[in-house]
Amino acid sequence: MNRTARRGLLAGIGAAAALAMHCDRLRLDSRFPLVEVMAWRPHVAMAALAGAAVLAGRRAYRPGAAVLSAAGLAGLAAVTPRAVPARPVSRTDDDLVILNLNVLRGGADTGELAALICREEPDLVVLPESGPAFRDKLMPLVDGLGYRSWVSIGPDVRESRGMTLLASVRAGDLQVESGHEMQCRHLLATGGILGRRSLFAVHVTAPRDGERTAAWRDDLAVVSRWCGAQVAPIVAGDLNATLDHSALRATRHGCRSAATGTGRGLAATYPSSLPRALGIQIDHILVPPGTTTSRFEVVDVAGSDHRAVLAQVRLPTTEGTGRA
């Protein structure tokens, strides 16, 4: 291969890397397979920088190294703010505590989960991929704490399609109903500690192929519509998207991640088999603008391929966006 062809090839590789890391700006990240690539933008950026370092050692490859380096640095610039903490926020007894864990078709260790619930006493517990069988195993282990529970499906539906919601005594008189606006049935909670707000417990379709990516877009469009309500809701669950996806960022006109400002916006919730620095954050608790997060943790629970998200938040009280 002559020098011109080699330079053209390297420039093409660099351009492809740049497109992969920034296709969200063109809304191409909502199409398969770029949707999968975008989920791993921090990792692709680091790989581009590593490739640039290798190529820079040879003069003939330096133009390609420069393109890869620029693409990698731009990719890191897009994700770095999520790893930078703001000023710490003190906790108060009035903060709302939410726990969210995809329990992998009801296979998560109920003993570990129950221990976590007993230790933290969250006000609301959102459990994607769970149904009546999992709920029936879990509830006796938290007996005595006063939790109530609701399930989105019946016993004849596989647990991967289900959602369970637990509410503490402090959550008050919640009203909970099952909805079917998404591919998997969700739960809608209102009243009680939520005041004028709603909480949606959801599981967004995983974009594993072209057909399911279309369903993924539709599901996230529903979440975006909910977040555009006059009184912004809380949305918690497995969203199968990172904040690098433009379809998830479309919710930001009414909701933001509870991880914002905590410095833990890149802490991986999936897959739990990888170190947290090597995975991605696809399990979220979205909260109204003006919410402050006093605590945000990602917690391992055996038996699931996801990690739990535990958030302690203080909701705003502004008219139109606050608690009644």
N, C-alpha and C positions, 0 to 999 in steps of 0.2 A: 504494500500500500504506500503510495507516494505521500509527500508531506501535505499537499492540498487536501487529498482525500482523508488523511488522518485527522487534520484539523476540522474538516467538515463533520466527520463522525463524532469527534469529541464535542464540538459545538452542538450537534444534534442531541447527544446524551445530556448535556447541560440544560438545553432548552426543554427536553422531556422532563428532567428533574424539576425544573422551575414550574412547568405546567402542572405536574403532579402535586406540588406543594401549594400552589396558588390558584388551583382551578375553582376554588370557592368564589373568587372574585368574578368569574364568568358564569357562576351557577352551574358549572359542569360537575361539581362534586355531588350532585344529587342523582347522578347517573352511574350505573354499574359499568365497570369495576372501580371508577374513580372514587366512588363513595367509600370504598374500603381503604384506598390509598390515603384519602384525606384524614381518616380516623387516626392514622399513624404519622401525621405530619411531623411531630417532634423527632421521631425516629428516622424518618426519611431525611430530615434536615441534617441530623448528626451523621448519617451515612454519606450524604453529599459532601460534608466538610471533611470526613475521613478520606473519601475518594479524591478530593481536591489536594489534600496533604500528600497523598501518594503520587499523584500526577505532577505536582509542583517540583518534584525532584529531578525531572527530565525537562530540558528546555523545550523540546518539541511539543511537549504536552501542556506547557504552561497556559496557553490560551484556553484550553479546555478546563484546566484547573481553576482559572479565574472565573469562568462561567459557573462551574459547580460551586465554588466558594461563595459567589454572590447569591446563588439560589439558596444555599444552605443558611447563610446569614440572614437572608430575608425570611426564611421559614422560622428560624429561631426567634427573630424579632417579633413575629406574629404570636408566638406562644409564651414567651418569657414573662409578660405581665401577669399571667395567671400563677406564676411561681413566686411573685414578689408580695410579701405580706404588707398590709397597711398597719396603722396603729392599732394595738390590741383593744378589744372592747370588753368591758367588765360584764360578768354575768349577773343576772337578777332572777329572783324567784318567779317573776312574771314572764320570763322567756318561754317560748314554745319549743319543746324538744321533739324532734321527729327522727325516727329510725327507719331506714329503707334497705331491704335486702332481697335480691332475687334468690329464691331458695332452690333453684335448679330442679324443676319438676317435682317439688316436694321432697327432695333428697337431702336438704341441709340438716345438720345435726340439731335436733330440737333441744337437746340438753344444753348445748353451747348457746343457742339463740335465747333460750329461756334464762340462762345465767346472765346474758347481756341485758335482757329486758329487766330482770330483777335488780341488776346493779345500777342501771341508768334511769329506770322508770320513765321512759319516754311517754309523752302525751299521746302520740300517734305512731303506729307501727305499720308500715306498708310492705307487703310481702308478695311481689310478683311470682308467678309460676307456683301458686299454691291453691289448693281447693279444700273441700270438707275433710278429706283424710288427713292432710297436714295440720289443719286447724284443730282437729280432734286429738292429735298427738301432742300439740303444743299447749293448748289451754290448761290441761291439768297441771302442767309444770309451772304455770304462773298463777295458779289458783291461790286466792288469798290477797292478791293485789287489786282485785276489782276490775280487771280488764273485761271489756265487752268485745265481741268480734262479729264481723260480717264477711261473707264470701260471695264472689261474683258469679259463681257457677254451681251447678248441681253435681251430685256424685257420679253422674253418667258422662261427664265431660272430663277429658284428661287434664291433669293439674298444670301442664305447661300453658294452658289457655286461661288459667284462673288467677284471681287476685284476692288476697285476704287483707283486711284492715282491722287493727286492734286499736281501742281507745281506752285511756285510763279514766279513773274516776274524775280526775281534775279536768278532763276534756268536756265534762258536762253532758248536756242533753243533745247529743249529736243525732241528726237524721241522715241515714245512709241509704243510698239506692244504687242499683247496678245499671250501667249504661252500655250501649252498643254502638257508639259512634266510631270506634276504632276496630281493628281486626280482632283484638282480644278484648273481652268485656272489661270495663273499668268500673271503679267505685267512685261515687260522688258523695262527699260528706259536707253537711252544712249545719249551722247552728252551734250551740255550745260555746266552747272556747274560741271557735273560729269567728264568732260575731257575724258580721255581714259578709264574710268571705266564704269561699268554697275551697275544698281540697279535693283534687282529682288524684286517685291512685291508679297509675297507668303502666302498661307494658307495650311499648312500640315494637312493631314488626322488625325483625332483624333483616337488613338488606343483603341477603346472601346470594341473590341472583337478580336477573332483570325484573322478573315478575314481583318478587318480594321487595325490591327497591321501590317499585311504584307504590306498593302498599305502605312502605316506610314513609315515602313523601306524603301520602294521604294522611297517615297517622299524625305526623308532625305538623301538618297544616291544621288539623283539629286542635292540637295543643296551642298553636299560634293563635287560633281564633279564640280559644278560652282565655289566653293571656291578654287579649284585647278588650276584655270586659271592663265596664266602668269601674267596678271594684275588682282589682286584680286578684286572681286566685293563688293558691299554692298548688304546684304540680309535683308529685313525687313518684319515682319508680324507675324502671329500666327503660331509658329512652333510646338505647341502641344508637346513640350519636354522641360525638364529642362537641365541644364548643368551637372546633374548627369547621364544623359543618354549617353552611349558610342556612340550611333548613331549620336547625335548632336555634341559631342566632336570630332568626326571624321572630322569635318569641320575646326578644329583649325590649320591644316597645311597651310590654306590660309585665314582664317577669325577668328575673336575672338569677343566676346560679347562687345558691347559698354559700358556695366556695369563694365567691368574689371577695377579694381583699384579705383572705386568710393565708395566702401563700401556698395553698394546697389544691389549687385548681388543676394540677397535673397529676395528683396522686391517683394511681391506677385502681380502679374497681374491677377491672376485667383484663385478662383472665387471672384468677387468683393463683394459678400455678406459676406465674412469672413474678419476679420481684416488682415492687411498686413502680420503680423507675423505668421498667421496661414494658409495662402494660398501658392501658388507656382508661380514661374516665368516661364511662357511658351510663352510670347510674347517678341520677341527679335529684336534687330537691330545688325546684325553682320557686322563688319567692317574689313578692311585689317590690317594685322600686322603693327605696327608702328604708327597706329592712336592714337591720344590722345583724351580723352574725357574730355571736360571742364565742362560739365553739364549732369546729368542723373537724370530724375525724373519719378516717377510713379504717374499718375494723374487719379482721379476718374471722370467719365462721366456717368451721369444718363442714364438708359435704356439699359445698356450693362452688361453682366456678366463678362466682362474683364475690366481691367484698361488700360489707355493709357500709352505708353512709349514715353517720350520726351528726345531726345539725341542731344547734341551739340558736334560735333566732328571736329577734325582737321586731314585731311587725309595726309598720308606721300607723299613725292615728289620724293622718290628714283626711279630711272629708273627701269622699269619693274613692279613696284608696285604703282607708284604715278600718280598724275594728270598730264595731258599733259599741 
